[in-house]
Amino acid sequence: MTETGDREDARFLSLVSVSHLCLIFLFVTVGPAFSAPLLAPPEGFEAFDMPGDAGGSIGLIWKAAPYDDPQVRYQVFLADSSDGPFQKIAEFPASTHYKSDRPAPWWSWRRQKDVH
């Protein structure tokens, strides 16, 4: 791996069986509760309808952060309104779920890990 290795690849998360999306929050947390540094929210965040499933799922993408590692976790929350209630629908280590990890035809592969 190069110095920029994991930081240059794309991240992608597909959420299946979401019939109505009103509001999504994406949180970044650090594993151990003690001495947790403040982390910036993800940059370049986009939510979009996944093609080919009649509106049954959404895709989320955002730029990988310099602090992404196995101790940092992304949490995705969903609600029907901005007042909530919010429900956690996904959680995973920040060092996983790169866009390039998603199965796709070889001609569409991106080797860098710069977007989730």
SVG drawing of the C-alpha trace seen along z (x, -y; Angstrom):
<svg xmlns="http://www.w3.org/2000/svg" viewBox="-42 -19 46 27">
<polyline fill="none" stroke="black" stroke-width="0.4" points="0.0,0.0 1.1,-3.6 1.1,-6.3 -2.3,-7.5 -3.5,-3.8 -6.8,-3.5 -7.5,-7.2 -7.7,-7.3 -10.5,-4.8 -14.2,-5.4 -16.7,-4.5 -20.3,-3.4 -23.2,-2.3 -26.4,-0.9 -29.4,-0.8 -32.1,1.7 -35.8,1.7 -36.2,-2.0 -39.7,-2.9 -39.6,-6.6 -36.6,-8.7 -37.2,-12.0 -34.0,-12.6 -30.7,-10.9 -28.0,-11.7 -24.5,-10.3 -22.4,-10.3 -18.8,-9.6 -17.8,-8.1 -14.6,-6.8 -14.7,-3.3 -13.5,-3.8 -15.5,-6.4 -12.4,-7.8 -10.4,-10.7 -12.3,-10.7 -11.2,-13.5 -13.7,-15.8 -14.3,-14.5 -15.5,-16.6 -18.7,-15.5 -18.1,-13.6 -17.4,-15.9 -19.1,-15.5 -22.1,-13.6 -24.8,-12.6 -27.9,-10.5 -29.5,-9.2 -32.1,-6.6 -30.5,-3.4 -31.5,-2.5 -33.5,0.6 -35.4,1.2 -38.5,-1.1 -37.4,-3.3 -36.8,-0.5 -33.3,-1.5 -31.0,-4.5 -27.3,-5.0 -25.0,-7.1 -21.5,-8.4 -19.0,-10.7 -15.3,-11.4 -13.0,-9.3 -11.5,-11.2 -7.9,-11.4 -8.9,-9.9 -10.6,-6.8 -9.3,-3.7 -10.9,-0.6 -11.4,-2.5 -13.6,-5.1 -17.2,-4.0 -19.8,-5.5 -23.4,-5.4 -26.3,-6.1 -29.7,-7.2 -33.0,-7.5 -36.3,-9.3 -39.5,-10.1 -39.3,-13.8 -36.7,-16.2 -38.2,-15.9 -37.5,-12.1 -37.7,-9.6 -34.4,-8.5 -33.5,-4.8 -29.9,-3.6 -30.0,-1.6 -26.3,-1.0 -23.0,-1.0 -19.5,0.0 -15.8,-0.7 -14.5,-3.7 -11.8,-1.5 -14.5,0.5 -17.3,0.0 -15.3,-1.6 -17.0,-2.3 -14.3,-0.2 -15.3,2.8 -18.7,2.9 -19.2,5.5 -19.2,3.8 -18.1,4.6 -14.4,4.3 -14.7,1.2 -16.3,-0.8 -13.8,0.0 -12.1,-2.8 -8.9,-1.6 -8.5,-4.6 -10.2,-4.8 -11.2,-8.5 -15.0,-8.2 -17.2,-6.0"/>
</svg>
